[in-house]
Amino acid sequence: MGGKASHNASVSGMLGKKEREGVARLFVSRTAVTQREWEDLARLDPLWTVLSDNRKQFGKWDREEFFPSGQREIDVLMSSCGFAAEITAECSISAVA
């Protein structure tokens, strides 16, 4: 048996209640910070946050270039899985904005 679940249970059993609560608070706190960081990035430079090309940082993505690049990525991914796909600019814009 064993595996990840039993390992986590044995590690958890080594910590007292206060330590487990401290770890949980730290995890929640770090998750909240990460979420705020992503939200800040999305407000500052939404297209670059989605597709981080250093040459396009600070608002240098042109929407006419950005959206077709996503379509190409999706086409490659979906065809590798045996599917055909198409995304629309309207869908992408609402997901980014």
C-alpha positions as CSV (number, residue, x, y, z in Angstrom):
1,M,0.0,0.0,0.0
2,G,1.7,3.2,1.1
3,G,1.7,5.9,-1.4
4,K,1.2,9.7,-1.2
5,A,-2.0,9.5,1.0
6,S,-0.4,7.4,3.7
7,H,2.8,9.6,3.6
8,N,0.6,12.7,4.1
9,A,-1.2,11.0,6.9
10,S,2.0,10.1,8.7
11,V,3.4,13.6,8.3
12,S,0.2,15.1,9.5
13,G,0.2,12.7,12.5
14,M,3.7,14.1,13.4
15,L,2.3,17.6,13.7
16,G,0.3,18.8,16.6
17,K,-3.0,20.6,16.1
18,K,-1.4,24.1,16.4
19,E,1.2,23.2,13.9
20,R,-1.4,21.9,11.4
21,E,-3.4,25.0,11.9
22,G,-0.3,27.2,11.3
23,V,0.5,25.3,8.1
24,A,-3.1,25.7,7.0
25,R,-3.0,29.5,7.7
26,L,0.3,29.8,5.9
27,F,-1.1,28.0,2.8
28,V,-4.3,30.1,2.8
29,S,-2.2,33.3,3.2
30,R,0.2,32.4,0.4
31,T,-2.7,31.4,-1.9
32,A,-4.3,34.8,-1.2
33,V,-1.1,36.6,-2.0
34,T,-0.7,34.6,-5.2
35,Q,-4.2,35.4,-6.3
36,R,-3.7,39.1,-5.6
37,E,-0.5,39.0,-7.6
38,W,-2.3,37.4,-10.6
39,E,-5.1,40.0,-10.3
40,D,-2.6,42.8,-10.2
41,L,-0.8,41.5,-13.3
42,A,-4.1,41.0,-15.1
43,R,-5.0,44.7,-14.4
44,L,-1.6,46.0,-15.5
45,D,-1.0,44.0,-18.6
46,P,-3.8,41.4,-19.3
47,L,-2.5,40.0,-22.6
48,W,1.0,39.6,-21.3
49,T,-0.3,37.9,-18.1
50,V,-1.9,35.3,-20.3
51,L,1.0,34.9,-22.8
52,S,4.2,36.0,-21.2
53,D,6.6,36.9,-24.0
54,N,9.3,39.2,-22.7
55,R,9.3,41.1,-26.0
56,K,5.6,41.9,-25.5
57,Q,5.6,43.0,-21.8
58,F,4.2,46.4,-20.8
59,G,1.3,46.6,-23.3
60,K,3.3,45.6,-26.4
61,W,0.9,42.8,-27.4
62,D,-1.2,43.8,-30.5
63,R,-4.6,42.1,-30.3
64,E,-4.4,41.2,-34.0
65,E,-1.3,39.2,-33.2
66,F,-2.2,37.9,-29.7
67,F,-5.5,36.2,-30.5
68,P,-4.3,34.2,-33.6
69,S,-1.3,33.0,-31.6
70,G,-3.8,31.5,-29.1
71,Q,-5.8,29.9,-31.9
72,R,-2.6,28.3,-33.2
73,E,-1.8,26.9,-29.7
74,I,-5.3,25.5,-29.3
75,D,-5.3,24.0,-32.8
76,V,-2.0,22.2,-32.1
77,L,-3.2,21.0,-28.7
78,M,-6.6,19.8,-29.9
79,S,-5.2,18.1,-33.0
80,S,-2.7,16.2,-30.9
81,C,-5.7,14.9,-29.0
82,G,-7.6,14.1,-32.2
83,F,-10.0,17.0,-32.0
84,A,-10.7,20.1,-34.1
85,A,-11.2,23.3,-32.2
86,E,-12.0,26.9,-32.9
87,I,-12.0,29.8,-30.4
88,T,-13.5,33.2,-31.1
89,A,-12.1,36.6,-30.3
90,E,-15.2,37.4,-28.4
91,C,-14.7,34.4,-26.1
92,S,-11.0,35.2,-25.6
93,I,-11.6,38.9,-24.9
94,S,-14.2,38.1,-22.3
95,A,-11.8,35.6,-20.7
96,V,-9.0,38.2,-20.6
97,A,-10.8,41.4,-19.7
